[in-house]
Amino acid sequence: MLFLVAALLLLGVVLGTVAHAPLTFSVAAGAVIAVWLGVFAVRERHGRRRSSTSAR
């Protein structure tokens, strides 16, 4: 429960910051975060395939 409260508080701070930032900065930051999450997802998927194949 405490984690949920902290996450919502952090979300409110981030959204408040984005509301005062220029639109181009917000879009650029969103694109950077999306690319970072995409790379992370690909690395995780690739790592799981490698570890499950070597475990056999």
N, C-alpha and C positions, 0 to 999 in steps of 0.2 A: 504494500500500500504506500509506503514511504517512497519507494522508487517511482511509482506512478505520479505522486505529488511533485517530486523533483523533476520528472520528465515534463510535466505540464508547465511547471514554473520556467524551465529552460526554454520550452517552446514559446511561451509568452514573451520572454526576453528577446528571443531570436526574431519572432514576428514583429515585435515592436521596433527592432533595429531595421528590419527590411522595409518597414513602412516609411521610414525617414531617409532611406538610401535612394539614390537615383535608380531609375528603372534599368538602365543599361548595366549598372553594377550588379543589381539583383539577378538579372538574366545571366550575366557572365559567371557569377558565383554559383548559380544553380546549374549551369552547364559543367563547371569544374567538378562540382559534387556528383553530378550524374555520371561523368566519365570515371571518376574515382570509384564510385560504387559498381560500375560496370566492370572495371578492371578487377576489383576485388571479387566479384561474383565469378568471373571467368577463372581466376586463379584458384578459388575455392573448389569449383567444379573440377578443374584439371587435377588438383591435389587429391581430391576424394577418389577420382578414377584411378590415379596412380597407386594410392595406398590400398584400395580394395583389390586391385589386380595383384599386387605384390604379396598380399596376405594369404593368397591361396597356395 
